[in-house]
């Protein structure tokens, strides 16, 4: 079985648990570690998880809402951490006590029951990676912190059974909002974040009969609303509004099983 749960998603911190296998043969990956360690452990407990059950951490890029407490978590629980060499350099190449592993575009990471395939994305970071995950039968695509979809991105999301997909902002809300001009340019630029319409285009492009679940993620609290993100994705997928879930900053989303 493959399932996942966001523990929190937004500019104040991101973390998602992916679980594959059953019984005594279960592997768990924590994607991003952008929450404070106390919040992270609390939310893991609420999800029925102990930190010692996390087999590896994958960091998508060096921004604080994603790297967060990764080093602290790894040191405390002896957890291996995967990230790109560029991300590792961007955070100053800290000592992970031998538990840092280099992740690269197109190089599969074998966690036993869970296979992870990183892929490059356009974002204003040193060497950002997003990822696809599979248990051999089902496939999950994770895509946040990206300014626009490239053919490479769409190819890596093809045939997914589920998506955790960024819907960062509504273009009109961003344009009329309080952000200074330079920040609006950054967020809405080709190396920033996805607006609802762009996210809908991605969902439409990769939609297929096997796509079961879509969760909107990384919503801006200032420049978006859950109902707008849901409506954009539901229309693109020709789904009912309630079929699209939303991960929020403080509680993430419920477990999604495939």
Secondary structure, 3 states (H helix, E strand, C coil): CEEEEEEECCCCCCEEEEEEEECCEEEEEEECCCCCHHHHHHHHHHCCCCHHHCCEEECCCCCHHHHCCHHHHHHHHCCEEEECHHHHHHCCCCCCCCCEEECCCCCEEECCCCEEEEEECCCCCCCCEEEEEECCCCEEEEECCCCCCCHHHHHHHCCCCEEEEECCECHHHHHHCCCCHHHHHHHHCCCCCCEHHHHHHHHHHHCCCCCCEEEEECCCCCCCCHHHHHHHHHHHHCCCHHHEEECECCCECCCEEC
